[in-house]
Amino acid sequence: MIKYLIFDLDGTLYEKQSVVIRYLKVFAEKENFDFTWLHEQFTSAYILAKTGTYPTTTDFWSKVHDIFMVSIQSSKRNLLESLALEAKEDALLGIQARSDIKELLEKAKLNGMKVVIFTVMICTVLLNFKKEKKNFWPCMRLNKNS
């Protein structure tokens, strides 16, 4: 008998690239960069960082941002990090289950299965909300007793 359904949210229920593009567009506007050029620099930084090994996803993205900031000769790392977090929060809050998936999850729950959604992004966002003492419950409720 299946007891748990486990989903990895990152890149499965939302497109990771759209989050990056969202915060790069805002960064380009705020800092008067050409977006196309900025996106090319970011892509190069991402590819270069992929050649290394990192203990965590956070360490990987930190390295991407390090390489990127050097390549565009900017000292606005805090702004970039802030925009990245906002884009992740927006993406997370905007996720909606497709109707066919919601139906599948409801059936799984009725059959006694537990549904687990794992994501590094949620952990990052939740830690930030806790730090700022914000309330964060954008959970999809399958019914009043979920």
CNS distance restraints for C-alpha pairs under 8 A (distance, minus, plus):
assign (resid   2 and name CA) (resid 113 and name CA) 6.73 0.50 0.50
assign (resid   3 and name CA) (resid 112 and name CA) 7.09 0.50 0.50
assign (resid   3 and name CA) (resid 113 and name CA) 4.73 0.50 0.50
assign (resid   3 and name CA) (resid 114 and name CA) 6.21 0.50 0.50
assign (resid   4 and name CA) (resid 113 and name CA) 5.24 0.50 0.50
assign (resid   4 and name CA) (resid 114 and name CA) 4.69 0.50 0.50
assign (resid   4 and name CA) (resid 115 and name CA) 5.73 0.50 0.50
assign (resid   4 and name CA) (resid 116 and name CA) 7.06 0.50 0.50
assign (resid   5 and name CA) (resid 113 and name CA) 6.96 0.50 0.50
assign (resid   5 and name CA) (resid 114 and name CA) 6.27 0.50 0.50
assign (resid   5 and name CA) (resid 115 and name CA) 4.82 0.50 0.50
assign (resid   5 and name CA) (resid 116 and name CA) 6.06 0.50 0.50
assign (resid   6 and name CA) (resid 115 and name CA) 6.05 0.50 0.50
assign (resid   6 and name CA) (resid 116 and name CA) 4.70 0.50 0.50
assign (resid   6 and name CA) (resid 117 and name CA) 5.74 0.50 0.50
assign (resid   6 and name CA) (resid 118 and name CA) 7.19 0.50 0.50
assign (resid   7 and name CA) (resid  12 and name CA) 7.98 0.50 0.50
assign (resid   7 and name CA) (resid 115 and name CA) 7.97 0.50 0.50
assign (resid   7 and name CA) (resid 116 and name CA) 6.29 0.50 0.50
assign (resid   7 and name CA) (resid 117 and name CA) 4.74 0.50 0.50
assign (resid   7 and name CA) (resid 118 and name CA) 6.04 0.50 0.50
assign (resid   8 and name CA) (resid  12 and name CA) 6.38 0.50 0.50
assign (resid   8 and name CA) (resid  13 and name CA) 7.95 0.50 0.50
assign (resid   8 and name CA) (resid 117 and name CA) 5.89 0.50 0.50
assign (resid   8 and name CA) (resid 118 and name CA) 4.91 0.50 0.50
assign (resid   8 and name CA) (resid 119 and name CA) 5.78 0.50 0.50
assign (resid   9 and name CA) (resid  13 and name CA) 5.19 0.50 0.50
assign (resid   9 and name CA) (resid  14 and name CA) 6.89 0.50 0.50
assign (resid   9 and name CA) (resid 117 and name CA) 6.33 0.50 0.50
assign (resid   9 and name CA) (resid 118 and name CA) 6.03 0.50 0.50
assign (resid   9 and name CA) (resid 119 and name CA) 5.30 0.50 0.50
assign (resid  10 and name CA) (resid  14 and name CA) 6.42 0.50 0.50
assign (resid  10 and name CA) (resid  15 and name CA) 7.36 0.50 0.50
assign (resid  10 and name CA) (resid  16 and name CA) 6.48 0.50 0.50
assign (resid  10 and name CA) (resid 119 and name CA) 5.83 0.50 0.50
assign (resid  10 and name CA) (resid 120 and name CA) 7.39 0.50 0.50
assign (resid  10 and name CA) (resid 121 and name CA) 7.07 0.50 0.50
assign (resid  11 and name CA) (resid  15 and name CA) 4.83 0.50 0.50
assign (resid  11 and name CA) (resid  16 and name CA) 5.18 0.50 0.50
assign (resid  13 and name CA) (resid  95 and name CA) 7.37 0.50 0.50
assign (resid  14 and name CA) (resid  91 and name CA) 7.48 0.50 0.50
assign (resid  14 and name CA) (resid  95 and name CA) 7.04 0.50 0.50
assign (resid  15 and name CA) (resid  19 and name CA) 7.23 0.50 0.50
assign (resid  16 and name CA) (resid  20 and name CA) 6.82 0.50 0.50
assign (resid  17 and name CA) (resid  21 and name CA) 6.21 0.50 0.50
assign (resid  18 and name CA) (resid  22 and name CA) 6.03 0.50 0.50
assign (resid  19 and name CA) (resid  23 and name CA) 6.54 0.50 0.50
assign (resid  19 and name CA) (resid  84 and name CA) 7.59 0.50 0.50
assign (resid  19 and name CA) (resid  87 and name CA) 5.62 0.50 0.50
assign (resid  19 and name CA) (resid  88 and name CA) 6.22 0.50 0.50
assign (resid  19 and name CA) (resid  91 and name CA) 6.76 0.50 0.50
assign (resid  20 and name CA) (resid  24 and name CA) 6.08 0.50 0.50
assign (resid  20 and name CA) (resid  84 and name CA) 7.08 0.50 0.50
assign (resid  20 and name CA) (resid  87 and name CA) 7.61 0.50 0.50
assign (resid  21 and name CA) (resid  25 and name CA) 6.02 0.50 0.50
assign (resid  21 and name CA) (resid  39 and name CA) 7.72 0.50 0.50
assign (resid  22 and name CA) (resid  26 and name CA) 6.63 0.50 0.50
assign (resid  22 and name CA) (resid  87 and name CA) 6.28 0.50 0.50
assign (resid  23 and name CA) (resid  27 and name CA) 6.08 0.50 0.50
assign (resid  23 and name CA) (resid  80 and name CA) 7.50 0.50 0.50
assign (resid  23 and name CA) (resid  83 and name CA) 5.32 0.50 0.50
assign (resid  23 and name CA) (resid  84 and name CA) 5.38 0.50 0.50
assign (resid  23 and name CA) (resid  86 and name CA) 7.86 0.50 0.50
assign (resid  23 and name CA) (resid  87 and name CA) 5.84 0.50 0.50
assign (resid  24 and name CA) (resid  28 and name CA) 5.97 0.50 0.50
assign (resid  24 and name CA) (resid  35 and name CA) 7.38 0.50 0.50
assign (resid  24 and name CA) (resid  38 and name CA) 7.45 0.50 0.50
assign (resid  24 and name CA) (resid  39 and name CA) 7.07 0.50 0.50
assign (resid  24 and name CA) (resid  80 and name CA) 7.98 0.50 0.50
assign (resid  25 and name CA) (resid  29 and name CA) 6.26 0.50 0.50
assign (resid  25 and name CA) (resid  35 and name CA) 6.23 0.50 0.50
assign (resid  26 and name CA) (resid  30 and name CA) 6.13 0.50 0.50
assign (resid  26 and name CA) (resid  83 and name CA) 7.42 0.50 0.50
assign (resid  27 and name CA) (resid  31 and name CA) 5.96 0.50 0.50
assign (resid  27 and name CA) (resid  33 and name CA) 7.90 0.50 0.50
assign (resid  27 and name CA) (resid  79 and name CA) 7.70 0.50 0.50
assign (resid  27 and name CA) (resid  80 and name CA) 6.58 0.50 0.50
assign (resid  27 and name CA) (resid  83 and name CA) 7.27 0.50 0.50
assign (resid  28 and name CA) (resid  32 and name CA) 5.53 0.50 0.50
assign (resid  28 and name CA) (resid  33 and name CA) 4.54 0.50 0.50
assign (resid  28 and name CA) (resid  34 and name CA) 6.31 0.50 0.50
assign (resid  28 and name CA) (resid  35 and name CA) 5.57 0.50 0.50
assign (resid  28 and name CA) (resid  38 and name CA) 7.02 0.50 0.50
assign (resid  29 and name CA) (resid  33 and name CA) 6.54 0.50 0.50
assign (resid  29 and name CA) (resid  35 and name CA) 7.94 0.50 0.50
assign (resid  33 and name CA) (resid  37 and name CA) 7.65 0.50 0.50
assign (resid  33 and name CA) (resid  38 and name CA) 6.61 0.50 0.50
assign (resid  34 and name CA) (resid  38 and name CA) 6.12 0.50 0.50
assign (resid  35 and name CA) (resid  39 and name CA) 5.92 0.50 0.50
assign (resid  36 and name CA) (resid  40 and name CA) 6.27 0.50 0.50
assign (resid  37 and name CA) (resid  41 and name CA) 6.31 0.50 0.50
assign (resid  38 and name CA) (resid  42 and name CA) 6.21 0.50 0.50
assign (resid  38 and name CA) (resid  72 and name CA) 7.65 0.50 0.50
assign (resid  39 and name CA) (resid  43 and name CA) 6.06 0.50 0.50
assign (resid  40 and name CA) (resid  44 and name CA) 6.20 0.50 0.50
assign (resid  41 and name CA) (resid  45 and name CA) 6.20 0.50 0.50
assign (resid  41 and name CA) (resid  68 and name CA) 6.42 0.50 0.50
assign (resid  41 and name CA) (resid  71 and name CA) 6.73 0.50 0.50
assign (resid  41 and name CA) (resid  72 and name CA) 7.21 0.50 0.50
assign (resid  42 and name CA) (resid  46 and name CA) 6.11 0.50 0.50
assign (resid  42 and name CA) (resid  64 and name CA) 7.69 0.50 0.50
assign (resid  42 and name CA) (resid  68 and name CA) 5.57 0.50 0.50
assign (resid  43 and name CA) (resid  47 and name CA) 6.19 0.50 0.50
assign (resid  44 and name CA) (resid  48 and name CA) 6.12 0.50 0.50
assign (resid  44 and name CA) (resid  68 and name CA) 7.97 0.50 0.50
assign (resid  45 and name CA) (resid  49 and name CA) 6.06 0.50 0.50
assign (resid  45 and name CA) (resid  64 and name CA) 5.43 0.50 0.50
assign (resid  45 and name CA) (resid  65 and name CA) 7.51 0.50 0.50
assign (resid  45 and name CA) (resid  67 and name CA) 5.39 0.50 0.50
assign (resid  45 and name CA) (resid  68 and name CA) 5.23 0.50 0.50
assign (resid  45 and name CA) (resid  71 and name CA) 7.88 0.50 0.50
assign (resid  46 and name CA) (resid  50 and name CA) 6.19 0.50 0.50
assign (resid  46 and name CA) (resid  64 and name CA) 5.29 0.50 0.50
assign (resid  47 and name CA) (resid  51 and name CA) 7.05 0.50 0.50
assign (resid  48 and name CA) (resid  52 and name CA) 7.80 0.50 0.50
assign (resid  48 and name CA) (resid  64 and name CA) 7.88 0.50 0.50
assign (resid  49 and name CA) (resid  60 and name CA) 6.99 0.50 0.50
assign (resid  49 and name CA) (resid  63 and name CA) 6.28 0.50 0.50
assign (resid  49 and name CA) (resid  64 and name CA) 5.60 0.50 0.50
assign (resid  49 and name CA) (resid  67 and name CA) 7.66 0.50 0.50
assign (resid  50 and name CA) (resid  60 and name CA) 7.92 0.50 0.50
assign (resid  53 and name CA) (resid  60 and name CA) 7.86 0.50 0.50
assign (resid  54 and name CA) (resid  59 and name CA) 5.96 0.50 0.50
assign (resid  54 and name CA) (resid  60 and name CA) 5.68 0.50 0.50
assign (resid  55 and name CA) (resid  59 and name CA) 6.68 0.50 0.50
assign (resid  55 and name CA) (resid  60 and name CA) 7.97 0.50 0.50
assign (resid  56 and name CA) (resid  60 and name CA) 6.51 0.50 0.50
assign (resid  57 and name CA) (resid  61 and name CA) 6.30 0.50 0.50
assign (resid  57 and name CA) (resid 120 and name CA) 7.59 0.50 0.50
assign (resid  58 and name CA) (resid  62 and name CA) 6.06 0.50 0.50
assign (resid  59 and name CA) (resid  63 and name CA) 6.25 0.50 0.50
assign (resid  60 and name CA) (resid  64 and name CA) 6.34 0.50 0.50
assign (resid  61 and name CA) (resid  65 and name CA) 6.14 0.50 0.50
assign (resid  62 and name CA) (resid  66 and name CA) 6.12 0.50 0.50
assign (resid  63 and name CA) (resid  67 and name CA) 6.18 0.50 0.50
assign (resid  64 and name CA) (resid  68 and name CA) 6.02 0.50 0.50
assign (resid  65 and name CA) (resid  69 and name CA) 5.97 0.50 0.50
assign (resid  65 and name CA) (resid  77 and name CA) 7.60 0.50 0.50
assign (resid  66 and name CA) (resid  70 and name CA) 6.41 0.50 0.50
assign (resid  67 and name CA) (resid  71 and name CA) 6.19 0.50 0.50
assign (resid  68 and name CA) (resid  72 and name CA) 6.33 0.50 0.50
assign (resid  69 and name CA) (resid  73 and name CA) 5.85 0.50 0.50
assign (resid  69 and name CA) (resid  74 and name CA) 5.30 0.50 0.50
assign (resid  69 and name CA) (resid  75 and name CA) 6.83 0.50 0.50
assign (resid  69 and name CA) (resid  76 and name CA) 7.71 0.50 0.50
assign (resid  69 and name CA) (resid  77 and name CA) 6.80 0.50 0.50
assign (resid  70 and name CA) (resid  74 and name CA) 6.54 0.50 0.50
assign (resid  76 and name CA) (resid  80 and name CA) 6.44 0.50 0.50
assign (resid  77 and name CA) (resid  81 and name CA) 6.17 0.50 0.50
assign (resid  78 and name CA) (resid  82 and name CA) 6.06 0.50 0.50
assign (resid  79 and name CA) (resid  83 and name CA) 6.15 0.50 0.50
assign (resid  80 and name CA) (resid  84 and name CA) 6.09 0.50 0.50
assign (resid  81 and name CA) (resid  85 and name CA) 6.24 0.50 0.50
assign (resid  82 and name CA) (resid  86 and name CA) 6.28 0.50 0.50
assign (resid  83 and name CA) (resid  87 and name CA) 6.13 0.50 0.50
assign (resid  84 and name CA) (resid  88 and name CA) 6.27 0.50 0.50
assign (resid  85 and name CA) (resid  89 and name CA) 6.17 0.50 0.50
assign (resid  85 and name CA) (resid 125 and name CA) 7.15 0.50 0.50
assign (resid  86 and name CA) (resid  90 and name CA) 6.11 0.50 0.50
assign (resid  87 and name CA) (resid  91 and name CA) 6.09 0.50 0.50
assign (resid  88 and name CA) (resid  92 and name CA) 6.06 0.50 0.50
assign (resid  88 and name CA) (resid 121 and name CA) 6.90 0.50 0.50
assign (resid  88 and name CA) (resid 125 and name CA) 7.27 0.50 0.50
assign (resid  89 and name CA) (resid  93 and name CA) 6.06 0.50 0.50
assign (resid  89 and name CA) (resid 125 and name CA) 6.29 0.50 0.50
assign (resid  90 and name CA) (resid  94 and name CA) 6.04 0.50 0.50
assign (resid  91 and name CA) (resid  95 and name CA) 6.35 0.50 0.50
assign (resid  92 and name CA) (resid 122 and name CA) 7.40 0.50 0.50
assign (resid  93 and name CA) (resid 138 and name CA) 6.18 0.50 0.50
assign (resid  96 and name CA) (resid 140 and name CA) 7.84 0.50 0.50
assign (resid  97 and name CA) (resid 101 and name CA) 6.14 0.50 0.50
assign (resid  97 and name CA) (resid 102 and name CA) 5.81 0.50 0.50
assign (resid  97 and name CA) (resid 140 and name CA) 7.96 0.50 0.50
assign (resid  98 and name CA) (resid 102 and name CA) 6.15 0.50 0.50
assign (resid  99 and name CA) (resid 103 and name CA) 6.22 0.50 0.50
assign (resid 100 and name CA) (resid 104 and name CA) 6.29 0.50 0.50
assign (resid 101 and name CA) (resid 105 and name CA) 6.12 0.50 0.50
assign (resid 102 and name CA) (resid 106 and name CA) 6.13 0.50 0.50
assign (resid 102 and name CA) (resid 142 and name CA) 7.78 0.50 0.50
assign (resid 103 and name CA) (resid 107 and name CA) 6.27 0.50 0.50
assign (resid 104 and name CA) (resid 108 and name CA) 6.17 0.50 0.50
assign (resid 105 and name CA) (resid 109 and name CA) 6.12 0.50 0.50
assign (resid 105 and name CA) (resid 115 and name CA) 7.44 0.50 0.50
assign (resid 105 and name CA) (resid 142 and name CA) 7.86 0.50 0.50
assign (resid 106 and name CA) (resid 110 and name CA) 6.21 0.50 0.50
assign (resid 106 and name CA) (resid 142 and name CA) 6.28 0.50 0.50
assign (resid 107 and name CA) (resid 111 and name CA) 6.28 0.50 0.50
assign (resid 108 and name CA) (resid 112 and name CA) 6.55 0.50 0.50
assign (resid 108 and name CA) (resid 113 and name CA) 5.28 0.50 0.50
assign (resid 108 and name CA) (resid 114 and name CA) 7.55 0.50 0.50
assign (resid 108 and name CA) (resid 115 and name CA) 7.91 0.50 0.50
assign (resid 109 and name CA) (resid 113 and name CA) 5.05 0.50 0.50
assign (resid 109 and name CA) (resid 114 and name CA) 6.40 0.50 0.50
assign (resid 109 and name CA) (resid 115 and name CA) 7.53 0.50 0.50
assign (resid 118 and name CA) (resid 122 and name CA) 7.80 0.50 0.50
assign (resid 119 and name CA) (resid 123 and name CA) 6.67 0.50 0.50
assign (resid 120 and name CA) (resid 124 and name CA) 6.28 0.50 0.50
assign (resid 121 and name CA) (resid 125 and name CA) 6.16 0.50 0.50
assign (resid 122 and name CA) (resid 126 and name CA) 5.88 0.50 0.50
assign (resid 123 and name CA) (resid 127 and name CA) 6.10 0.50 0.50
assign (resid 124 and name CA) (resid 128 and name CA) 6.38 0.50 0.50
assign (resid 125 and name CA) (resid 129 and name CA) 6.19 0.50 0.50
assign (resid 126 and name CA) (resid 130 and name CA) 6.06 0.50 0.50
assign (resid 126 and name CA) (resid 136 and name CA) 7.31 0.50 0.50
assign (resid 127 and name CA) (resid 131 and name CA) 6.15 0.50 0.50
assign (resid 128 and name CA) (resid 132 and name CA) 6.23 0.50 0.50
assign (resid 129 and name CA) (resid 133 and name CA) 5.78 0.50 0.50
assign (resid 129 and name CA) (resid 134 and name CA) 4.97 0.50 0.50
assign (resid 129 and name CA) (resid 135 and name CA) 6.99 0.50 0.50
assign (resid 129 and name CA) (resid 136 and name CA) 6.87 0.50 0.50
assign (resid 130 and name CA) (resid 134 and name CA) 6.18 0.50 0.50
assign (resid 130 and name CA) (resid 135 and name CA) 7.85 0.50 0.50
assign (resid 141 and name CA) (resid 146 and name CA) 6.07 0.50 0.50
assign (resid 142 and name CA) (resid 146 and name CA) 6.05 0.50 0.50
